[in-house]
């Protein structure tokens, strides 16, 4: 049978996190917080912080080269680069263009995608459309963020985020492997629950915006929890219905890392044993767009993924943006 719409699979993964570690105990000396509370409620013990000379593109480039190497391809084989980030190097040019130059993948088209913590999931979906349609063969999707640059280290919400990048190379597969379903959602009514007020066209940078700390992120943690525990099960149940699979068919869930409490509640609602939910927030905190690809690379390099393993991806981010996907590993 001729395959008119190509299946899409992941053929390589890579990740990079900065060397500097910031522990909960160190944070206690910087802001009014409690290390035990952070670990119990968020699942975080420490996070990585980019050095002064590391931009988002630097983290992204290192993860990208590792993913390309793992795929068995060369940089010249990459047709498209998508960088999912909420902390670009600059407003212009795109971080993806900067990454393209740093890794010398000059045959590739490159652009950024903005969906914050859901960015990598959105990026894989976009990449899949290009590959399925036969427009491109090999797409490099990168999730990278340096949230330490937009964190007010005097506020209690400084505990949530860390810096890091992950990448995956997507290519075409046969009819029995690869992505089985994507479901993406947006609800703009949640736009104020996580935001960086200044720096865009609505509120350009000025002496006043800097003094007021409006270039740092602002987050409603309660709203994130309440929304996440509703929309993640919704998206997951929808992709299960789309594929005709049951929750028992899932081998591993590789989710965004919003907090351990959100993931525990989500697993309870969908009926997935928590030992199938992969996490690394204890080491890296929430790396936003980097969470899923960093975790995927760790699970892959640990040898947990076998041919035919069924993976569930899920994420929720600012916007609100959220979604889920199911992949048959090959």
matplotlib code that plots the C-alpha trace (Angstrom):
import matplotlib.pyplot as plt

x = [0.0, 1.4, 1.7, 0.3, 0.6, 3.9, 4.1, 6.5, 8.9, 11.7, 15.1, 17.4, 17.4, 19.8, 19.9, 22.0, 21.8, 24.2, 26.8, 25.7, 23.4, 21.2, 19.7, 16.6, 18.8, 20.6, 17.3, 16.3, 19.1, 17.8, 14.0, 11.4, 10.8, 11.2, 13.2, 11.0, 7.9, 9.4, 10.4, 7.1, 4.7, 6.7, 9.1, 12.1, 15.4, 17.6, 17.8, 20.4, 21.3, 22.9, 26.3, 26.6, 27.9, 25.2, 22.2, 19.2, 20.8, 23.9, 21.9, 19.8, 22.8, 24.5, 21.3, 20.8, 24.2, 23.8, 20.3, 21.7, 24.6, 22.2, 20.0, 22.9, 22.4, 24.7, 23.8, 23.5, 20.6, 18.4, 15.7, 14.0, 14.8, 12.0, 13.0, 10.3, 11.2, 9.7, 13.2, 14.7, 18.1, 16.6, 13.3, 15.0, 16.4, 14.8, 16.7, 16.3, 18.3, 21.0, 21.1, 21.2, 24.4, 25.9, 25.5, 26.2, 23.0, 22.8, 20.5, 17.7, 14.8, 14.6, 11.9, 10.8, 7.6, 6.0, 3.8, 5.9, 5.7, 3.7, 6.2, 8.0, 4.8, 3.5, 6.8, 6.6, 3.1, 4.2, 7.2, 5.0, 2.8, 5.7, 7.1, 3.8, 3.1, 6.5, 7.7, 10.7, 12.3, 14.3, 13.2, 15.1, 12.8, 14.4, 12.9, 15.1, 14.7, 16.7, 14.1, 16.7, 17.0, 13.3, 13.1, 12.9, 15.1, 13.5, 10.1, 8.8, 7.9, 11.6, 11.6, 9.7, 12.1, 15.5, 17.5, 18.0, 17.5, 16.4, 16.1, 14.8, 15.2, 11.9, 11.8, 9.5, 8.6, 6.4, 2.8, 3.3, 5.5, 5.7, 3.1, -0.5, -2.3, -1.9, -4.4, -3.5, -5.6, -5.5, -7.6, -6.6, -8.8, -5.9, -3.4, -2.9, -2.1, 1.4, 2.9, 5.8, 4.2, 6.9, 9.3, 6.8, 4.8, 2.1, 4.5, 7.9, 11.0, 11.6, 13.3, 9.9, 9.2, 12.7, 12.2, 8.9, 10.3, 7.8, 10.3, 10.2, 7.5, 4.4, 2.5, -0.7, 0.4, -3.0, -4.5, -1.8, -2.6, -6.3, -6.1, -3.4, -5.4, -8.4, -6.9, -4.2, -6.7, -8.9, -6.2, -4.9, -8.3, -8.9, -5.8, -6.6, -10.0, -8.5, -6.3, -8.6, -6.0, -6.7, -4.6, -3.2, -1.7, 0.7, 4.2, 5.5, 4.1, 6.7, 5.1, 6.0, 7.2, 4.9, 4.9, 4.9, 1.4, -0.1, 1.4, 0.2, -3.3, -3.4, -2.2, -4.9, -7.6, -6.6, -5.9, -2.2, 0.2, 2.6, 5.6, 4.8, 5.1, 8.6, 10.0, 13.2, 12.0, 13.9, 17.2, 16.2, 12.9, 10.6, 12.7, 9.6, 10.1, 13.0, 11.2, 9.8, 12.8, 15.3, 13.2, 12.7, 16.5, 17.1, 14.6, 16.0, 19.6, 18.7, 17.5, 13.9, 12.5, 12.1, 10.8, 7.0, 6.9, 3.9, 4.7, 2.2, 3.3, 1.4, 1.9, 0.2, 1.6, 0.9, -1.8, -3.4, -1.8, -2.0, -2.2, -1.1, 0.3, 0.9, 3.9, 4.8, 8.6, 10.8]
y = [0.0, 3.4, 5.7, 9.1, 10.8, 9.9, 8.8, 10.8, 9.4, 10.6, 9.4, 11.3, 13.1, 15.4, 17.7, 20.2, 21.9, 24.5, 23.5, 25.9, 24.3, 26.4, 24.3, 24.9, 25.5, 28.3, 29.8, 30.0, 32.6, 34.7, 34.7, 33.9, 30.2, 26.8, 24.0, 21.2, 22.9, 23.3, 19.6, 18.3, 20.5, 21.1, 18.1, 20.4, 20.0, 22.1, 23.8, 24.8, 28.4, 29.6, 31.4, 35.0, 34.2, 31.5, 32.7, 30.5, 29.8, 28.4, 25.9, 25.1, 24.6, 22.2, 20.1, 20.3, 18.9, 16.0, 15.2, 15.3, 13.0, 10.6, 10.5, 9.4, 12.4, 15.4, 19.1, 19.3, 16.8, 19.1, 20.8, 22.8, 24.1, 25.0, 26.6, 26.6, 29.3, 32.0, 33.5, 34.3, 35.8, 38.9, 40.1, 39.9, 37.9, 34.6, 32.4, 29.6, 31.7, 32.2, 28.5, 27.7, 29.8, 28.4, 24.8, 25.6, 23.9, 26.3, 24.0, 24.5, 26.9, 28.2, 29.9, 30.3, 29.1, 30.7, 28.5, 28.7, 25.4, 23.7, 24.9, 21.7, 19.8, 22.4, 22.3, 18.6, 18.9, 21.6, 19.6, 16.5, 18.4, 19.4, 15.9, 14.1, 16.3, 15.6, 19.2, 18.4, 15.1, 15.9, 18.5, 19.6, 20.6, 22.3, 23.4, 25.9, 28.4, 30.5, 31.6, 32.7, 35.8, 36.8, 35.7, 38.2, 36.4, 38.4, 36.9, 33.5, 32.3, 32.3, 28.6, 27.3, 27.5, 26.5, 26.7, 24.0, 22.8, 19.6, 18.6, 15.9, 15.1, 14.1, 12.2, 10.1, 6.5, 3.6, 3.1, 1.2, 3.6, 7.2, 9.7, 8.4, 11.6, 15.2, 17.4, 21.0, 23.7, 27.4, 29.4, 33.1, 33.8, 32.6, 35.0, 37.0, 34.0, 33.7, 36.7, 39.0, 42.4, 44.6, 44.4, 44.0, 46.5, 46.8, 48.1, 48.8, 48.8, 52.0, 53.2, 52.9, 49.3, 48.3, 50.0, 48.3, 44.9, 44.4, 42.4, 39.6, 36.9, 37.1, 33.9, 32.8, 29.5, 28.5, 29.1, 27.0, 24.1, 24.3, 24.7, 22.0, 19.3, 20.0, 20.5, 17.8, 15.0, 16.5, 16.5, 13.1, 11.4, 13.0, 11.5, 8.2, 8.3, 9.4, 6.4, 3.9, 3.2, 2.7, 4.2, 0.7, 0.7, 3.6, 2.5, 5.9, 9.4, 12.0, 15.3, 18.9, 19.3, 22.0, 20.5, 17.0, 17.8, 18.5, 15.4, 13.2, 14.6, 14.2, 10.5, 9.9, 11.3, 9.4, 6.2, 5.9, 4.4, 7.1, 4.8, 5.3, 9.1, 10.2, 13.2, 15.1, 18.3, 17.3, 18.0, 20.8, 22.3, 23.6, 24.3, 25.4, 24.5, 22.4, 20.1, 17.4, 17.1, 17.0, 14.3, 12.4, 12.4, 11.1, 8.3, 7.4, 7.4, 5.3, 2.6, 2.5, 3.0, -0.1, -0.6, -0.4, 1.4, 3.7, 7.2, 9.8, 13.5, 16.2, 19.9, 23.0, 26.5, 30.2, 31.3, 29.0, 26.5, 22.8, 19.5, 15.9, 13.4, 9.7, 8.2, 4.6, 4.5, 2.8]
z = [0.0, -0.9, 2.1, 0.9, 4.3, 6.0, 9.6, 11.8, 14.4, 16.7, 15.6, 18.0, 21.3, 23.2, 26.2, 28.0, 31.4, 32.8, 35.3, 38.1, 40.7, 43.0, 45.8, 47.9, 50.9, 49.1, 48.0, 51.7, 52.2, 49.3, 49.7, 52.3, 51.5, 53.0, 51.3, 52.7, 51.4, 48.0, 47.8, 49.2, 47.1, 43.9, 43.9, 43.4, 45.3, 43.0, 39.7, 37.1, 36.4, 33.2, 33.5, 32.6, 29.1, 28.3, 26.4, 25.4, 22.0, 23.7, 25.6, 22.6, 20.3, 22.6, 23.0, 19.2, 18.3, 20.7, 19.2, 15.6, 16.6, 18.3, 15.1, 12.9, 10.6, 10.0, 10.4, 6.6, 6.7, 8.8, 6.7, 9.4, 12.9, 15.4, 18.7, 21.3, 23.9, 26.1, 26.7, 23.3, 23.0, 21.4, 20.1, 16.6, 15.0, 16.1, 18.4, 15.8, 13.3, 15.9, 16.6, 12.9, 12.6, 15.8, 14.7, 11.1, 9.8, 6.8, 4.8, 7.3, 7.5, 11.1, 13.2, 16.8, 18.4, 21.5, 23.7, 26.9, 28.8, 26.0, 23.4, 22.7, 22.3, 19.9, 18.1, 17.5, 16.2, 13.7, 12.6, 12.1, 9.6, 7.5, 7.5, 6.9, 3.9, 2.4, 2.6, 4.8, 5.8, 8.9, 11.5, 14.6, 17.4, 20.4, 23.7, 25.5, 28.2, 30.6, 33.1, 35.6, 33.4, 34.0, 37.7, 40.5, 43.1, 46.0, 45.4, 46.6, 43.1, 42.4, 43.5, 40.4, 37.5, 36.2, 32.9, 30.4, 26.8, 25.1, 21.4, 19.2, 15.5, 13.8, 10.5, 8.5, 9.5, 8.3, 9.0, 12.3, 14.1, 15.2, 16.4, 16.6, 17.7, 18.8, 20.5, 21.2, 22.9, 23.8, 26.2, 26.1, 29.1, 31.2, 29.8, 33.1, 35.3, 34.0, 32.2, 31.7, 31.5, 29.9, 27.0, 24.1, 22.0, 24.7, 27.3, 25.8, 28.0, 29.9, 33.1, 34.8, 33.7, 34.9, 38.3, 38.8, 38.0, 35.1, 33.0, 35.5, 35.2, 37.3, 38.2, 39.9, 41.3, 42.6, 39.1, 37.5, 39.8, 39.4, 35.6, 35.1, 37.0, 34.7, 31.3, 31.4, 32.0, 29.3, 26.7, 27.6, 27.6, 24.1, 22.5, 24.1, 22.5, 19.2, 19.1, 20.6, 23.3, 27.0, 29.8, 30.5, 27.0, 28.0, 28.9, 30.0, 30.4, 29.6, 30.8, 31.2, 34.8, 36.4, 39.9, 41.5, 42.9, 39.5, 38.0, 40.9, 40.7, 36.9, 37.2, 39.8, 37.6, 34.4, 36.3, 35.4, 38.0, 39.1, 38.5, 34.8, 35.1, 34.4, 36.3, 36.7, 38.4, 41.5, 39.6, 37.2, 38.5, 35.7, 32.6, 30.6, 26.9, 27.9, 30.3, 27.9, 25.6, 28.5, 30.2, 26.9, 26.4, 29.9, 29.5, 26.1, 27.3, 30.3, 27.9, 29.1, 25.6, 23.6, 20.0, 20.3, 23.6, 23.8, 25.1, 26.3, 26.2, 28.0, 28.9, 30.2, 29.9, 29.8, 27.6, 28.6, 26.2, 26.7, 24.9, 24.7, 22.1, 21.8, 20.1, 19.2, 19.8, 17.1]

ax = plt.figure().add_subplot(projection="3d")
ax.plot(x, y, z, "-o")
ax.set_aspect("equal")
plt.show()
